[in-house]
Amino acid sequence: MLLDFIVENFRSFYGKKTFSMRSQKLSEEAKENVTQHLSYNVLKTLAVYGANSSGKSNLINAMEVMQYCVLTSVRLNPQDDLPYTPFLLLKENDRPTLFEVTFLKDQYCYRYGFAYKKNDVIDEWLFRRTTTRSKEQPMFIRNEEGIAFDDNKFPEGIGLETKTNNNRLFLSLCAQLGGEISNQVISWFGSDFHVVSGLNNQNYRDFSMIQFHQRNETSQKALAFFKSLQLGFNEITTHEEDVIIPNNVSKEILPLISREMAGKKRIEMESIHTIYNAKGVACGTDRFPFDDMESSGTRKLFDLSGPIFDTLEKGSVLVVDELDAKMHPLISQHIIRLFSNPNANPKNAQLIFTTHDTHLLSTKMLRRDQIWFTEKNESEQTDLFCLTDIVLPDGTKPRNDANYEKNYIAGRYGAIPYIINE
């Protein structure tokens, strides 16, 4: 489970900003939106609002880049560059980019982070504790002077201090050589933390199709979800077909491609709809190519169904940029309720998403600590804050019985576009 994420000097973020999934002590009841693990009270869902170009997508991208660095560091050559994209609107800004994440894995709470420039990891650290009251134990600390750790607490690092390239993470080297603690951290990034785009959802089509083709339990839950939304089709079927070689392939490379494609299959998907007679009476069913028959919103929902239900099945973390794009507000609400409902989400999976859908700004959907905002200041730097951080003009904070949607649209919480009328 994700507790905190920190970003500094990345794209529109310059100063250090903290994003938290820890629940706060609020007057409203936790209801089903909060769960507890290792004595930590954690939110299951969280929404990020903000005007266009305010930094919402940069926050999600920062999570994605941190994940990318952790999972690919082991493959870097000494001369390879790191994905260094600092805040560009500050003259001579050569400060390092910093990422840090705090998460729960099995019986431990880990805090891991690193700071880097284009060719060098400047700092890196890993801490671990068991409960909120236990003392945080350093596993290793890396800075420009070297790498330090306790041989008894982090024995997997012995002898590797001088073998870590400047552009590689010490964590990845320890994990590559079988380190138990380092592999726990790496496995969280690889298996328990997923970042997807609600705009470029076609990238997840294959994953979702494979689930439906396998007819596993996850796909059956997804199909039941589709039926509850009454999207128009009765069933989704899949079948395999031989891969067809395009007609415009040149004769010179045709033999090579033919050998490469020999025996390979591709999955085709169809949706089954009820057929009606002239009197509007159901008289049977027929199947149609899924992409030809279904709307762009339905296609997006199918593409995201794989990551959504896989996350619910495994109890992992799903981060979605622009969840509401192409979808009706009621469908977005239904997805959020899946994560809040303990029956649909028995393993306490988490959903983090950016959105412009103000219909979700309701006490019936989200607590105050589940609503976050991004907003740029006068220097074009992104600020990141929770609804509970806001102080209104009269000196008070937003109440739990306030009309969040109305107040947000009215600009009382900031994080909205300011349109100049000429």
NUDREN-967879 format. One line per 3 residues: number of its first residue (from 1); for each residue x, z, y negated of N, C-alpha, C. Coordinates in steps of 0.05 Angstrom, whole numbers, plus 5000, padded with zeros to 4 digits. Each point is the difference from the previous one (the first is absolute). Last residue first. Layout:
BEGIN
NUM = X Z Y X Z Y X Z Y ~ ...
# end
This chain:
BEGIN
422 = 4762 4535 4214 5009 4987 4975 4977 4985 4987 ~ 5023 5086 5074 4980 4981 4991 5009 4988 4974 ~ 5051 5052 5087 5000 4995 4971 4979 4978 4994
419 = 5013 5076 5083 4995 4971 4993 4997 4997 4970 ~ 5042 5070 5080 4990 5000 4972 4999 4971 4991 ~ 4995 5052 5103 5011 4979 4982 4988 5003 4972
416 = 5015 5087 5063 4982 4977 4999 5012 4979 4981 ~ 5031 5095 5019 5004 4982 5023 4980 4977 5002 ~ 4971 5093 4952 5021 4981 4997 5001 4980 5023
413 = 4934 5071 4985 5022 5006 5018 5024 4981 4996 ~ 4919 4991 4950 5007 5029 4997 5023 5008 5018 ~ 4949 4912 4987 5028 5004 4991 5009 5029 4997
410 = 4916 4954 5033 5000 5007 4972 5028 5005 4989 ~ 4985 4984 5093 4994 4975 4985 5000 5005 4970 ~ 5012 5076 5054 5023 4981 5003 4995 4975 4985
407 = 4930 5063 5004 5022 5010 4983 5025 4981 5002 ~ 4925 4983 5056 4993 4996 4972 5023 5008 4982 ~ 5011 5016 5092 4999 4972 4994 4994 4995 4971
404 = 5000 5090 5032 5027 4988 4999 4999 4971 4992 ~ 4936 5083 4982 4995 4973 5008 5027 4985 4998 ~ 4993 5109 5018 5000 4979 4980 4994 4973 5013
401 = 5011 5091 5040 4973 4989 4998 4999 4978 4979 ~ 5080 5050 5018 4992 4988 5026 4972 4989 4999 ~ 5064 5003 4912 4986 5018 5017 4992 4986 5026
398 = 5085 4984 4927 4976 4989 5012 4988 5019 5020 ~ 5055 5046 4922 5006 4980 5021 4974 4990 5012 ~ 5022 5040 4895 4991 5006 5027 5010 4978 5020
395 = 5010 4999 4902 5018 5019 5012 4993 5008 5029 ~ 4959 4932 4939 4991 5027 4993 5017 5022 5013 ~ 5016 4905 5016 5004 5006 4972 4991 5029 4992
392 = 5031 4988 5102 4981 4985 4983 5004 5008 4970 ~ 5068 4997 5087 4989 5020 4981 4983 4984 4980 ~ 5042 4982 5107 4990 4991 4974 4989 5023 4984
389 = 5033 5000 5093 5021 5004 4980 4989 4995 4971 ~ 4948 4987 5082 5002 5028 4993 5022 5006 4979 ~ 4987 4912 5036 4977 5007 4983 5002 5030 4991
386 = 5092 4953 5023 4975 5006 5015 4978 5007 4980 ~ 5092 4934 4987 4988 5026 4997 4974 5002 5015 ~ 5091 4936 4963 4984 5004 5024 4990 5029 4999
383 = 5048 4916 4933 4995 5028 5005 4981 5002 5024 ~ 5071 4919 4963 4976 5009 5014 5000 5030 5002 ~ 5044 4936 4920 5007 5015 5025 4974 5011 5012
380 = 5013 4950 4914 4993 4984 5024 5009 5014 5026 ~ 5002 5037 4909 5025 4986 5008 4996 4984 5025 ~ 4930 5054 4963 5008 4981 4978 5026 4986 5007
377 = 4947 5033 5085 5002 5012 4974 5010 4979 4979 ~ 4938 4990 5095 5026 4995 4987 5000 5013 4972 ~ 4947 5026 5097 4996 4991 4972 5028 4996 4987
374 = 4938 5029 5098 5025 4990 4989 4994 4989 4972 ~ 4949 5078 5071 5001 4978 4981 5028 4991 4993 ~ 4931 5058 5079 5024 4997 4985 4999 4976 4982
371 = 4938 5070 5069 4998 4978 4981 5025 5000 4982 ~ 4977 5066 5068 5002 4975 5014 5000 4976 4981 ~ 4986 5093 4975 5028 4996 5007 5005 4975 5017
368 = 4911 5026 4971 5017 4994 4977 5029 4995 5007 ~ 4928 4976 5075 5006 5024 4984 5018 4992 4976 ~ 4931 4931 5052 5027 5009 4996 5001 5026 4984
365 = 4916 4958 5031 5021 4985 5015 5027 5013 4998 ~ 4921 5033 4955 4991 4996 5028 5021 4987 5017 ~ 5009 5012 4905 5005 5026 5015 4991 4998 5029
362 = 5033 4912 4945 4976 5017 5004 5008 5025 5015 ~ 5040 4904 4976 5005 5023 4984 4975 5018 4999 ~ 5004 4914 5042 5011 5021 5018 5006 5025 4984
359 = 4968 4920 4959 4979 5012 5015 5010 5023 5018 ~ 5056 4940 4947 4992 5026 4988 4977 5013 5014 ~ 5080 4928 5025 4972 5005 5007 4992 5028 4989
356 = 5087 4953 5003 4986 4999 4974 4971 5008 5004 ~ 5097 5024 5060 4973 4988 4997 4992 4999 4971 ~ 5079 5031 5085 4995 4994 4972 4974 4985 4997
353 = 5033 5074 5080 4993 4973 4992 4999 4998 4969 ~ 5020 5061 5100 5007 4999 4971 4995 4972 4991 ~ 4976 5066 5091 4997 4975 4986 5006 5004 4971
350 = 5019 5052 5104 4997 5000 4971 4997 4972 4989 ~ 4979 5061 5099 5014 4978 4987 4995 5002 4970 ~ 4973 5062 5078 5006 5005 4972 5018 4979 4988
347 = 4957 5007 5090 5028 5006 4998 5010 5002 4971 ~ 4908 4979 5026 5006 5026 5012 5030 5007 4998 ~ 4927 4932 4958 5028 5005 4994 5009 5027 5012
344 = 4911 4969 5008 5013 4974 5000 5030 5003 4996 ~ 4949 5078 5000 4994 4987 5025 5013 4973 5001 ~ 5006 5053 4921 5017 5010 5022 4994 4988 5027
341 = 4990 4957 4898 4983 5010 5022 5018 5010 5023 ~ 5036 4958 4922 4990 5027 4994 4985 5012 5023 ~ 5032 4910 5003 5023 5018 4999 4991 5029 4995
338 = 4934 4932 4999 5012 5000 5027 5023 5020 5001 ~ 4959 4982 4917 4986 5020 5016 5010 5000 5029 ~ 5033 4935 4941 5010 5026 4992 4987 5022 5017
335 = 4970 4912 5011 5027 5003 5011 5011 5027 4993 ~ 4917 4977 4964 4997 5004 5029 5028 5004 5013 ~ 4994 4978 4908 4991 5027 5005 4999 5006 5030
332 = 5018 4912 4974 5023 5018 4994 4993 5029 5005 ~ 4931 4938 5008 5019 4998 5023 5024 5017 4995 ~ 4936 4993 4932 4990 5016 5022 5018 4999 5025
329 = 5018 4946 4921 5006 5029 4997 4990 5017 5023 ~ 5026 4897 5018 4978 5014 4986 5008 5030 4998 ~ 5078 4924 5006 4981 5015 5016 4979 5014 4983
326 = 5081 4947 4972 4982 4983 5016 4979 5015 5016 ~ 5073 5062 4964 5001 4972 4993 4983 4984 5021 ~ 5021 5098 4998 4973 4990 4994 4999 4970 4994
323 = 5083 5051 5019 4981 5002 5023 4974 4986 4994 ~ 5096 5004 4957 4976 4984 4993 4980 5001 5024 ~ 5087 5034 5034 4998 4992 4972 4976 4982 4997
320 = 5026 5079 5075 4988 4974 4995 4999 4995 4970 ~ 5043 5067 5084 5000 4996 4972 4991 4971 4994 ~ 4999 5080 5085 4996 4972 4992 4998 4998 4970
317 = 5036 5070 5087 4994 4997 4971 4997 4970 4994 ~ 4978 5054 5098 5023 4994 4982 4991 4997 4971 ~ 4956 5016 5093 5003 5022 4982 5023 4996 4980
314 = 4963 4941 5073 5026 5013 5003 5003 5025 4982 ~ 4920 4944 5001 5006 5006 5028 5025 5017 5003 ~ 4974 4967 4915 4981 5021 5009 5007 5008 5029
311 = 5048 4928 4966 5007 5024 4985 4983 5023 5009 ~ 4978 4916 5032 5025 5009 5013 5010 5026 4987 ~ 4927 4957 4962 4992 5014 5025 5024 5008 5016
308 = 5015 4953 4918 4983 5023 4995 4994 5015 5026 ~ 5052 4918 5002 5014 5023 4989 4982 5025 4996 ~ 4955 4922 5031 5021 5008 5019 5016 5024 4989
305 = 4933 4959 4946 4989 5018 5021 5021 5009 5019 ~ 5010 4936 4926 5008 5028 4995 4991 5019 5022 ~ 4975 4907 5002 5029 5001 5000 5010 5029 4997
302 = 4907 4984 4995 5010 4997 5027 5030 5003 5000 ~ 4959 5000 4917 4994 5024 5014 5010 4999 5029 ~ 5008 4923 4946 5019 5021 4992 4995 5026 5016
299 = 4941 4930 5013 5026 4993 5012 5020 5021 4992 ~ 4916 5006 4962 4998 5007 5028 5027 4995 5014 ~ 4992 4973 4910 4999 5030 5002 4999 5009 5029
296 = 4995 4908 4981 5027 5010 4995 5001 5030 5002 ~ 4924 4952 5057 5008 5001 4972 5029 5010 4997 ~ 4964 4948 5091 4998 5025 4986 5011 4999 4971
293 = 4997 4924 5064 4973 5012 4998 4999 5024 4981 ~ 5081 4949 5025 4981 4981 4988 4973 5013 4994 ~ 5071 5049 5043 5007 4994 4972 4981 4980 4987
290 = 4987 5024 5093 4998 5023 4982 5005 4993 4971 ~ 4958 4932 5073 5027 5009 4992 4998 5021 4978 ~ 4918 4997 5065 5011 4983 4979 5029 5009 4995
287 = 4907 5008 5076 5026 5010 4989 5012 4979 4981 ~ 4894 5034 5034 5020 4979 5001 5026 5011 4988 ~ 4893 5031 5042 5024 5004 4985 5018 4976 5002
284 = 4885 5020 5006 5025 4999 5015 5024 5006 4982 ~ 4909 4997 4969 4996 4985 5024 5026 4997 5016 ~ 4940 5055 4913 5025 4998 5015 4996 4985 5026
281 = 4939 4982 4913 5001 5017 5023 5026 4996 5015 ~ 4962 4952 4921 5016 5024 4994 5002 5020 5023 ~ 4959 4910 4997 4982 5021 4991 5014 5026 4994
278 = 5044 4921 5034 4989 4993 4974 4981 5022 4989 ~ 5074 5035 5067 4984 4976 5000 4988 4996 4972 ~ 5095 5053 5024 4972 5003 4995 4986 4973 5001
275 = 5097 5058 5035 4988 4975 4991 4970 5003 4999 ~ 5091 5071 4995 4973 4994 5011 4990 4974 4988 ~ 5107 5020 5013 4977 5005 4983 4974 4994 5014
272 = 5115 5019 5015 4974 4993 5013 4977 5008 4982 ~ 5111 4973 4986 4979 5020 4995 4974 4989 5012 ~ 5112 4982 5021 4973 4990 4993 4982 5023 4995
269 = 5114 4969 5014 4979 5020 4997 4974 4988 4990 ~ 5104 4979 5053 4979 4990 4982 4977 5020 5000 ~ 5112 4998 5026 4974 5013 5002 4981 4988 4980
266 = 5088 4956 5054 4991 5012 4975 4972 5010 5004 ~ 5093 4974 5067 4972 5000 4994 4995 5011 4971 ~ 5084 4950 5068 4991 5020 4980 4971 4996 4993
263 = 5056 4944 5060 4988 5024 5012 4990 5021 4981 ~ 5067 4930 4961 4989 4998 5027 4990 5027 5010 ~ 5046 4977 4915 4972 5008 5000 4988 4999 5028
260 = 5092 4976 4983 4996 5026 4987 4971 5010 5003 ~ 5024 4913 5029 5012 5020 5018 4995 5028 4989 ~ 4973 4929 4946 4984 5000 5025 5010 5021 5019
257 = 5048 4982 4921 4977 5016 4995 4982 5002 5025 ~ 5076 4946 5006 5008 5027 4996 4976 5018 4995 ~ 4987 4906 5008 5008 5012 5025 5007 5029 4998
254 = 4980 4952 4919 4977 5004 5017 5007 5013 5027 ~ 5057 4968 4924 4999 5029 5007 4976 5006 5018 ~ 5019 4909 4974 5027 5012 5005 4997 5029 5009
251 = 4925 4947 4970 5007 4995 5028 5027 5014 5008 ~ 4936 5041 4922 5017 4976 5004 5008 4999 5030 ~ 4907 5044 4961 5027 5008 5008 5017 4975 5007
248 = 4904 5006 4974 5020 4990 4981 5028 5008 5007 ~ 4918 5028 5047 5005 4971 5004 5023 4990 4983 ~ 4992 5104 5037 4989 4982 4979 5008 4971 5005
245 = 4986 5073 5079 5022 4990 4983 4989 4980 4980 ~ 4951 5087 5052 5000 4971 4996 5022 4992 4981 ~ 4978 5084 5073 5010 4994 4973 5002 4970 4998
242 = 4928 5046 5066 5028 4991 4999 5007 4994 4971 ~ 4926 5074 5018 5003 4971 5002 5030 4993 4999 ~ 4927 5092 5016 5026 4988 4996 4998 4970 5003
239 = 4924 5076 4964 5010 4985 5024 5027 4988 4993 ~ 4915 5075 4962 5026 4987 4997 5006 4985 5026 ~ 4910 5048 4938 5013 4992 5025 5027 4987 4995
236 = 4918 5067 4953 5024 4984 4994 5013 4995 5027 ~ 4892 5025 4965 5024 5005 5017 5023 4983 4990 ~ 4915 5002 4955 4994 5019 5021 5025 5009 5016
233 = 4984 4967 4891 5007 4991 5027 4994 5022 5020 ~ 4984 5014 4906 4987 4975 5008 5006 4991 5027 ~ 5023 5084 4950 5014 4978 4988 4989 4972 5008
230 = 4981 5106 5007 4981 4977 5002 5012 4976 4985 ~ 5036 5092 5019 4999 4988 4973 4982 4976 4998 ~ 5017 5046 5082 4987 5019 4982 4997 4989 4972
227 = 5048 4951 5065 4971 4998 5005 4985 5020 4981 ~ 5095 5000 4999 4989 4975 4988 4970 4999 5003 ~ 5044 5072 5042 5001 5003 4971 4988 4975 4986
224 = 5012 4997 5092 4978 5018 4994 4998 5005 4970 ~ 5074 4952 5031 4976 4984 5003 4975 5017 4993 ~ 5083 5044 5002 4999 4982 4977 4974 4983 5001
221 = 5019 5055 5073 4992 5016 4977 4998 4983 4975 ~ 5032 4959 5076 4972 5006 5004 4989 5018 4977 ~ 5092 4978 5004 4985 4977 4992 4970 5005 5003
218 = 5060 5067 5030 5002 4997 4971 4982 4977 4990 ~ 5012 5015 5093 4981 5019 4988 5000 4997 4970 ~ 5030 4912 5051 5006 5029 5004 4980 5017 4985
215 = 5015 4899 5017 4976 5014 5005 5005 5030 5005 ~ 5059 4921 4979 5005 5019 5021 4976 5016 5008 ~ 4997 4939 4927 5005 4985 5025 5005 5018 5024
212 = 4990 5037 4914 4974 4991 5010 5004 4984 5025 ~ 5077 5030 4957 4985 5023 5009 4973 4991 5012 ~ 5055 4935 4961 5011 5009 5026 4984 5024 5010
209 = 4979 4968 4915 4991 4982 5021 5010 5008 5027 ~ 5030 5047 4923 4972 5006 5006 4989 4983 5022 ~ 5088 4983 4970 4999 5027 5012 4971 5007 5008
206 = 5015 4919 4953 5010 4999 5028 4998 5027 5013 ~ 4977 4994 4908 4981 4987 5017 5009 5000 5029 ~ 5044 5032 4917 4993 5019 5021 4979 4988 5020
203 = 5034 4955 4920 5024 5008 5015 4993 5017 5024 ~ 4938 4971 4933 5003 4981 5022 5024 5007 5017 ~ 4972 5045 4917 4992 5012 5026 5004 4981 5023
200 = 5023 5012 4897 5012 4982 5020 4994 5010 5028 ~ 4961 5050 4932 4998 4973 4990 5011 4979 5019 ~ 5003 5096 5013 4972 4991 5002 4995 4973 4989
197 = 5091 5046 5046 4988 4990 4976 4971 4991 5005 ~ 5070 5080 5047 4988 4973 5002 4988 4992 4973 ~ 5066 5078 5059 4992 4991 4973 4990 4971 5002
194 = 5020 5094 5066 4995 4971 4998 4990 4993 4972 ~ 5044 5082 5071 4996 4994 4972 4998 4970 4997 ~ 5020 5045 5083 4979 5017 4989 4994 4994 4971
191 = 5068 4956 5057 4976 5002 5016 4977 5014 4986 ~ 5091 4984 4962 4994 4976 5016 4973 5000 5013 ~ 5034 5073 4946 4999 4976 4983 4992 4976 5016
188 = 5013 5079 5047 4978 5004 4982 4996 4975 4982 ~ 5074 5005 5058 4976 4993 5015 4975 5004 4982 ~ 5086 5026 4968 4998 4971 5001 4974 4992 5013
185 = 5020 5091 4999 4995 4990 4973 4995 4970 5000 ~ 5026 5041 5080 4974 5010 4993 4992 4989 4973 ~ 5087 4983 5030 4980 4983 5012 4972 5009 4995
182 = 5071 5054 4971 4999 4975 4984 4980 4981 5012 ~ 5017 5079 5048 4986 5006 4975 4997 4975 4983 ~ 5048 4992 5082 4972 5008 5005 4985 5004 4974
179 = 5084 4930 5022 4994 5026 4988 4971 5008 5002 ~ 5053 4917 5030 4984 5018 5017 4994 5027 4989 ~ 5046 4921 4959 5017 5011 5021 4986 5022 5015
176 = 4957 4956 4928 5010 4978 5017 5016 5011 5024 ~ 4972 5059 4931 4978 4993 5018 5008 4978 5020 ~ 5061 5028 4933 4995 5022 5019 4978 4992 5020
173 = 5016 4941 4930 5023 4999 5018 4996 5022 5021 ~ 4937 4995 4931 4997 4978 5018 5023 4999 5021 ~ 5001 5065 4929 4978 5005 5019 4999 4978 5022
170 = 5057 4992 4925 5012 5017 5021 4979 5005 5022 ~ 4997 4911 4939 4990 5027 5000 5013 5015 5024 ~ 5045 4915 4945 4983 5007 5022 4992 5030 4998
167 = 5063 4950 4942 4973 4989 4996 4981 5007 5022 ~ 5093 5027 5000 4989 5009 4975 4971 4991 4996 ~ 5037 5017 5100 5006 4982 4978 4986 5009 4974
164 = 5031 5063 5083 4977 4989 4987 5008 4983 4977 ~ 5057 5055 5058 4993 4974 5012 4976 4987 4987 ~ 5039 5090 4984 5018 4979 4989 4994 4972 5010
161 = 4949 5077 5029 5001 5001 4971 5016 4977 4988 ~ 4981 5025 5095 4989 4976 4989 5003 4999 4969 ~ 5024 5073 5064 5018 4977 5004 4990 4975 4987
158 = 4927 5072 5017 5029 5006 5003 5016 4974 5005 ~ 4901 5013 4990 5016 4988 4979 5030 5003 5003 ~ 4930 5038 5057 5001 4971 5004 5017 4986 4979
155 = 4977 5096 5001 5024 4992 5016 5003 4970 5003 ~ 4948 5071 4939 4999 4970 5001 5024 4990 5015 ~ 4985 5094 4992 4974 4991 4993 4997 4969 5003
152 = 5084 5044 5016 4980 5011 5018 4972 4990 4995 ~ 5075 4975 4945 5003 4989 5027 4979 5010 5019 ~ 4987 4987 4894 5007 5022 5018 5001 4988 5028
149 = 5022 4941 4909 4978 5010 5017 5011 5023 5017 ~ 5026 4917 4918 5004 5027 5010 4976 5009 5016 ~ 5056 4909 4952 4976 5009 5014 5006 5027 5013
146 = 5044 4952 4906 5000 4997 5029 4974 5010 5012 ~ 5024 4987 4904 5023 5014 5011 5002 4998 5031 ~ 4927 4967 4946 5023 4983 4995 5026 5012 5012
143 = 4912 5033 5048 5004 4992 4972 5026 4984 4997 ~ 4925 5049 5078 5020 4980 4994 5001 4996 4970 ~ 4962 5073 5082 5000 4993 4971 5023 4981 4995
140 = 4936 5044 5090 5024 4989 4988 4996 4993 4971 ~ 4943 5059 5048 5011 4987 5023 5026 4986 4992 ~ 4946 5089 4957 5013 4974 4995 5011 4989 5026
137 = 4913 5067 4986 5027 4999 5010 5012 4972 4995 ~ 4917 5071 4960 5008 4973 5005 5030 4999 5008 ~ 4931 5084 5018 5020 4990 4982 5009 4972 5007
134 = 4899 5042 5017 5027 5001 5011 5020 4987 4980 ~ 4904 5004 4987 5014 5025 4993 5028 5001 5011 ~ 4939 4927 5016 5002 5002 4971 5016 5025 4992
131 = 5024 4961 5096 4975 5007 4986 5005 5002 4970 ~ 5071 4966 5056 4978 5001 5019 4973 5005 4987 ~ 5093 4944 4964 4989 5027 5002 4977 4999 5020
128 = 5090 4936 4955 4979 5005 5019 4991 5029 4999 ~ 5061 4912 4946 4994 5028 5003 4977 5003 5020 ~ 5077 4923 4958 4979 5005 5019 4998 5031 5004
125 = 5048 4915 4930 4996 5028 5009 4977 5001 5020 ~ 5072 4936 4930 4982 4999 5023 4997 5029 5010 ~ 5048 4930 4914 4992 5027 5011 4981 4995 5024
122 = 5043 4924 4963 5013 5021 4983 4996 5028 5012 ~ 5005 4895 5039 4982 5024 5002 5015 5022 4986 ~ 5017 4892 4979 5008 5026 5010 4977 5020 5002
119 = 5000 4907 4964 5018 4998 5023 5007 5027 5013 ~ 4936 4989 4925 4999 4974 5013 5017 4999 5026 ~ 4971 5096 4975 5002 4978 4981 5001 4974 5017
116 = 4956 5105 5021 5019 4978 5005 5000 4980 4977 ~ 4962 5101 5052 5002 4986 4975 5022 4979 5003 ~ 4929 5063 5068 5026 4988 4994 4998 4987 4973
113 = 4944 5074 5078 5002 4982 4977 5028 4989 4996 ~ 4925 5071 5060 5022 4981 5002 5000 4982 4976 ~ 4954 5092 5052 5003 4989 4973 5025 4982 5000
110 = 4926 5047 5079 5025 4987 4992 4999 4992 4970 ~ 4950 5070 5076 4996 4987 4974 5028 4990 4991 ~ 4960 5024 5105 5018 5003 4978 4989 4986 4975
107 = 4969 4999 5095 4999 5028 4991 5017 5005 4975 ~ 4965 4903 5019 5000 5019 5022 4999 5028 4988 ~ 5012 4947 4924 5004 4986 5025 5003 5020 5022
104 = 4975 4986 4886 4998 5017 5024 5002 4983 5025 ~ 5042 4984 4893 4979 4994 5020 5001 5020 5023 ~ 5043 4962 4897 4996 5024 5016 4977 4996 5019
101 = 5074 4935 4938 4974 5004 5013 5001 5027 5015 ~ 5054 4935 4917 5000 5024 5018 4972 5003 5012 ~ 5072 4929 4937 4975 5004 5015 5003 5026 5016
98 = 5051 4942 4911 4998 5024 5018 4973 4999 5014 ~ 5079 4935 4941 4972 5003 5009 4999 5023 5020 ~ 5078 4994 4923 4992 4993 5027 4969 5002 5003
95 = 5049 4973 4905 4995 5024 5017 4991 4991 5028 ~ 5023 4948 4917 5014 4997 5026 4997 5024 5017 ~ 4965 4949 4904 4991 5019 5020 5014 4995 5026
92 = 5003 4957 4906 5023 5011 5015 4992 5022 5020 ~ 4922 4981 4938 5026 4987 4997 5022 5015 5015 ~ 4895 4994 5025 5018 5019 4987 5028 4988 5000
89 = 4925 4960 5045 4994 5000 4971 5015 5022 4985 ~ 4998 4981 5098 5015 4980 4985 4997 5002 4970 ~ 4998 5064 5095 4984 4995 4976 5016 4983 4981
86 = 5030 4988 5101 4995 5022 4982 4982 4992 4977 ~ 5028 4967 5099 4984 4988 4978 4993 5023 4981 ~ 5058 4977 5097 5002 5016 4975 4986 4986 4977
83 = 5018 4995 5108 4978 4991 4983 4997 5017 4975 ~ 5096 4982 5051 4976 5015 5004 4978 4990 4981 ~ 5088 4942 5042 4988 5015 4978 4976 5016 5009
80 = 5092 4969 5059 4971 4995 4994 4991 5017 4977 ~ 5089 5000 5046 4997 4985 4975 4971 4995 4992 ~ 5026 5046 5083 5011 5014 4977 4996 4986 4974
77 = 4927 4985 5075 5029 4995 5000 5011 5014 4974 ~ 4905 5026 5055 5015 4990 4976 5030 4996 5006 ~ 4925 5037 5057 5008 4972 5004 5017 4989 4977
74 = 4960 5089 5003 5018 4999 5023 5011 4971 5004 ~ 4933 5022 4934 5027 5008 4992 5020 4996 5023 ~ 4901 4987 4998 5018 4977 5002 5029 5008 4994
71 = 4923 5062 4998 4998 4985 5025 5020 4978 5003 ~ 4994 5054 4919 5005 5018 5023 5001 4984 5026 ~ 4978 4954 4920 5028 5009 5000 5006 5017 5024
68 = 4911 4973 4987 5017 4977 5007 5029 5009 5002 ~ 4937 5062 4969 4997 4995 5028 5018 4978 5010 ~ 4996 5015 4908 5013 5022 5013 4999 4997 5031
65 = 4953 4938 4949 5029 4995 4998 5015 5023 5013 ~ 4906 5008 4994 5007 4978 5019 5031 4995 5000 ~ 4962 5061 4938 4998 5011 5027 5010 4980 5021
62 = 4995 4971 4912 5021 5019 5003 5000 5013 5027 ~ 4929 4943 4976 5025 4985 5006 5024 5018 5003 ~ 4918 5036 4971 4998 4993 5028 5025 4985 5009
59 = 4995 5022 4910 5001 5025 5016 4999 4993 5030 ~ 4989 4930 4940 5028 5008 5001 5003 5026 5015 ~ 4913 4967 4983 5013 4985 5021 5030 5007 5002
56 = 4952 5040 4930 4988 5008 5026 5015 4986 5023 ~ 5014 4992 4900 5020 5010 5019 4989 5009 5027 ~ 4960 4953 4919 5007 5028 4993 5020 5012 5019
53 = 4953 4909 4996 5028 5003 4991 5007 5028 4991 ~ 4899 4990 5005 5018 4979 5011 5027 5004 4987 ~ 4946 5089 5001 4996 4973 4990 5018 4980 5014
50 = 4969 5088 5052 5016 4993 4977 4994 4972 4992 ~ 4989 5081 5088 4987 4982 4980 5019 4994 4978 ~ 4997 5040 5108 5016 4997 4976 4987 4979 4982
47 = 4973 5073 5088 4996 4975 4986 5017 4999 4975 ~ 4993 5051 5105 5007 5003 4972 4998 4972 4987 ~ 4979 5066 5098 4998 4975 4985 5008 5006 4971
44 = 5008 5069 5064 4998 4978 5019 5000 4973 4985 ~ 5048 5099 4972 4977 4982 4995 5001 4977 5021 ~ 5039 5103 5014 5007 4973 4993 4975 4983 4997
41 = 5049 5105 5012 4974 4988 4995 5005 4972 4988 ~ 5064 5065 5066 4998 4983 4976 4972 4990 4999 ~ 5036 5052 5074 4992 5017 4977 5000 4984 4974
38 = 5011 4956 5084 5024 5017 4995 4997 5016 4974 ~ 4924 4938 4999 5020 4997 5022 5025 5015 4992 ~ 4888 4976 4968 5023 5018 5000 5018 4995 5024
35 = 4923 4943 4931 5006 5011 5027 5025 5018 4998 ~ 4915 4950 4934 5025 5014 5003 5004 5010 5029 ~ 4921 4954 4968 5022 4985 4987 5027 5012 5003
32 = 4907 5029 5025 5014 4985 5021 5025 4985 4989 ~ 4963 5086 4950 4983 4984 5017 5017 4986 5021 ~ 5021 5061 4922 5017 4980 5012 4984 4980 5016
29 = 4958 5052 4915 5007 5004 5028 5017 4978 5010 ~ 5002 5029 4896 4983 4986 5019 5009 5004 5028 ~ 5049 5037 4928 4975 5014 5004 4981 4986 5019
26 = 5109 4993 5009 4979 4992 4981 4974 5015 5006 ~ 5110 4991 5025 4979 5020 5001 4980 4994 4979 ~ 5057 4920 5047 5003 5022 4980 4977 5020 5004
23 = 5056 4926 5069 4975 5008 4987 5005 5023 4981 ~ 5070 4921 5028 4994 5028 5005 4974 5006 4985 ~ 5050 4916 5000 4977 5002 5017 4993 5029 5007
20 = 5059 4946 4915 4996 5021 5020 4974 4998 5014 ~ 5084 4954 4931 4973 4994 5011 4995 5019 5023 ~ 5073 4992 4910 4992 5011 5026 4971 4994 5007
17 = 5089 4963 4933 4971 5004 5003 4994 5009 5028 ~ 5087 4983 4923 4992 5009 5027 4971 5007 5000 ~ 5036 4927 4929 5003 5028 5005 4990 5007 5028
14 = 4991 4910 4983 5027 5007 4991 5005 5030 5006 ~ 4931 4912 5033 5005 5029 5000 5029 5005 4990 ~ 4964 4912 5014 4989 5012 4976 5003 5030 4998
11 = 5064 4957 5068 4981 4983 4985 4989 5013 4975 ~ 5053 5068 5042 4993 4977 5018 4978 4984 4985 ~ 5044 5093 4982 5015 4976 4992 4996 4977 5019
8 = 4962 5083 5043 5013 5001 4974 5016 4974 4996 ~ 4922 5059 5069 5013 4975 4993 5012 5003 4972 ~ 4952 5059 5090 5012 5000 4974 5014 4974 4995
5 = 4920 5052 5067 5018 4977 4996 5010 5000 4972 ~ 4948 5071 5079 5008 4992 4974 5017 4975 5001 ~ 4949 5032 5077 4995 5021 4981 5006 4990 4972
2 = 4972 4954 5102 5015 4998 4975 4992 5023 4982 ~ 5001 4994 5112 4983 5000 4976 5018 5000 4975
# end
